[in-house]
Amino acid sequence: MKELGIFARLFAFVVVPALCLTGCARLLGVPQGLAPEDEPYLFDRSDPSFHLAKPCEDITDEQVQEAGLTRSEDDKYSPKVEGLDDCNFNTEDYDMVTVTGIAYKLAMLESDAVILEYEPSSNKSPVVAYSEDGESGCSIAAETPRGTVEVFFRALASDTTEAVDDCPNAEKYFDMLIGEKLNEYRAN
């Protein structure tokens, strides 16, 4: 009988709360997924069918070498964040390249970032060229069912150029580091 008491306590304190966390929320009226106002901007990371694109895991050492890049040591110290996969590289001229997979949609960028007057190739569509501040660096971002994948490029001499001037290089590195995987991310 004593064993039944331990089992009952284990069930009450471990199993029931775990079940509630995973399935009872709907029964209790706790909203699931995204709020309606967030749906145009974010991917629902709580949806079991959503699997974030992780381009950094897919980039091979050979691709890095062919692109003339070196991996940044800063990545070792960056905390990992759910819904974000990013990695940093440097060119031989110390320009900065960042590759990202993130759980937001292009609509978020179109509402919050500075869209640049640059037309990336149509095979990446839906795609947008943008800058966080409109003054330095360019990101080429393509939306997929697995999140948005993007490449940011900023020239070391960015204070002497405009953000849009970095877009051809951002697209070049996008093609080299993500290009072949883009259709795979889109196939989900």
C-alpha positions in Angstrom: 0.0 0.0 0.0 2.9 2.3 0.7 4.1 1.8 -2.9 0.7 2.9 -4.2 1.1 6.1 -2.1 4.4 6.9 -3.8 3.0 6.1 -7.2 -0.1 8.3 -6.5 2.1 11.2 -5.4 4.4 10.8 -8.4 1.4 10.7 -10.7 -0.1 13.8 -9.0 3.0 15.9 -8.9 4.8 14.9 -12.1 2.5 13.2 -14.6 -0.6 15.4 -14.3 1.3 18.7 -14.6 3.2 17.4 -17.6 0.0 16.3 -19.3 -1.6 19.7 -18.6 1.4 21.5 -20.0 1.2 19.5 -23.2 -2.5 19.0 -23.8 -4.8 20.4 -21.2 -4.2 24.0 -22.2 -6.8 23.8 -24.9 -9.3 22.3 -22.5 -8.7 25.1 -20.0 -9.2 27.8 -22.6 -5.6 28.9 -22.9 -5.1 30.3 -26.4 -2.9 28.2 -28.7 -0.7 29.5 -31.5 -0.4 33.1 -32.5 -2.6 35.9 -31.8 -4.5 37.1 -34.9 -2.5 40.3 -35.1 0.8 38.3 -35.1 -0.2 35.8 -37.8 0.8 38.0 -40.8 4.3 38.6 -39.2 5.4 35.4 -37.4 5.6 31.7 -37.9 3.9 29.7 -35.1 6.8 27.9 -33.4 4.3 26.0 -31.2 2.9 24.3 -34.3 4.4 20.7 -34.3 4.6 20.8 -38.1 6.8 24.0 -38.1 10.6 23.2 -38.3 12.8 26.2 -38.5 15.3 26.3 -41.4 18.8 26.1 -39.9 21.1 27.3 -42.7 24.1 27.6 -40.4 23.9 23.8 -39.7 23.7 23.2 -43.5 26.7 25.3 -44.5 29.7 23.1 -45.2 33.3 24.0 -44.6 33.8 23.6 -48.3 31.2 26.3 -49.0 32.9 28.6 -46.5 36.2 28.0 -48.2 34.8 28.5 -51.7 33.2 31.7 -50.6 36.5 33.0 -49.3 35.2 33.3 -45.8 36.3 32.4 -42.3 33.9 31.5 -39.5 33.7 34.2 -36.8 35.0 33.2 -33.3 32.1 35.3 -31.9 29.7 32.4 -32.6 31.2 30.4 -29.8 30.0 32.9 -27.3 26.6 33.8 -28.7 23.7 32.4 -26.8 21.3 30.2 -28.7 17.8 31.5 -29.0 14.7 29.6 -29.9 13.3 30.6 -33.3 16.7 31.9 -34.5 19.7 30.2 -36.2 22.5 32.6 -37.0 26.2 32.4 -37.7 28.8 35.0 -38.7 31.7 35.1 -41.1 34.4 37.5 -42.2 35.8 38.1 -45.7 39.5 38.4 -46.2 38.9 42.2 -46.2 37.2 41.9 -42.8 33.8 42.6 -44.3 31.0 41.0 -42.2 28.6 38.3 -43.5 25.8 36.9 -41.2 23.5 34.0 -42.2 20.2 33.7 -40.4 17.2 31.4 -40.3 14.4 33.1 -38.2 10.7 32.5 -37.4 9.3 35.7 -38.8 7.7 36.5 -42.2 8.7 39.1 -44.8 5.7 41.2 -43.7 7.6 41.9 -40.5 10.6 43.3 -42.4 8.3 45.2 -44.7 6.8 47.0 -41.7 9.8 47.4 -39.5 12.9 47.6 -41.7 14.1 50.0 -44.4 13.3 48.4 -47.7 16.1 49.1 -50.2 15.9 49.9 -53.9 17.5 46.7 -55.0 15.8 43.9 -56.9 17.2 40.4 -56.0 16.8 37.7 -58.6 13.3 36.4 -59.1 14.2 32.8 -58.4 14.4 33.7 -54.7 10.8 35.2 -54.6 9.2 36.0 -52.3 12.4 38.0 -51.3 13.2 41.4 -50.1 16.4 43.5 -49.8 16.5 45.6 -46.6 18.6 47.4 -44.1 17.9 47.6 -40.3 18.7 51.3 -40.2 18.8 52.3 -43.8 22.4 53.4 -43.5 24.7 50.4 -43.3 24.6 46.8 -44.5 22.1 45.0 -46.7 20.2 41.8 -46.0 18.7 39.6 -48.7 15.8 37.7 -47.1 13.7 35.0 -48.7 10.6 33.5 -47.0 10.0 29.8 -46.9 7.5 27.6 -45.0 10.3 26.9 -42.5 10.9 30.6 -41.7 12.8 33.4 -43.4 16.4 32.7 -44.4 18.7 35.7 -45.0 22.2 36.9 -45.6 23.4 40.2 -44.2 26.5 41.8 -45.7 28.3 44.9 -44.5 31.5 46.2 -46.0 34.2 47.3 -43.5 34.2 50.7 -45.2 30.4 50.9 -44.7 30.6 54.5 -43.6 31.7 55.5 -47.1 29.0 53.6 -48.9 25.2 53.4 -48.8 23.4 50.3 -47.6 22.1 49.5 -51.0 25.7 49.3 -52.2 26.2 46.2 -50.1 23.2 44.4 -51.7 25.1 42.7 -54.6 27.5 41.2 -52.1 24.7 40.1 -49.8 23.0 38.4 -52.7 26.3 36.8 -53.9 26.8 35.3 -50.4 23.1 34.3 -50.2 23.6 32.3 -53.4 26.8 30.7 -52.3 25.7 29.8 -48.8 21.9 29.3 -49.0 21.1 29.1 -52.7 21.1 25.3 -53.2 19.1 24.7 -50.0 16.4 27.3 -50.7 14.2 25.0 -52.7 14.7 22.3 -50.0 13.5 24.8 -47.3 10.6 25.7 -49.5 9.6 22.0 -50.0 9.5 21.9 -46.2 
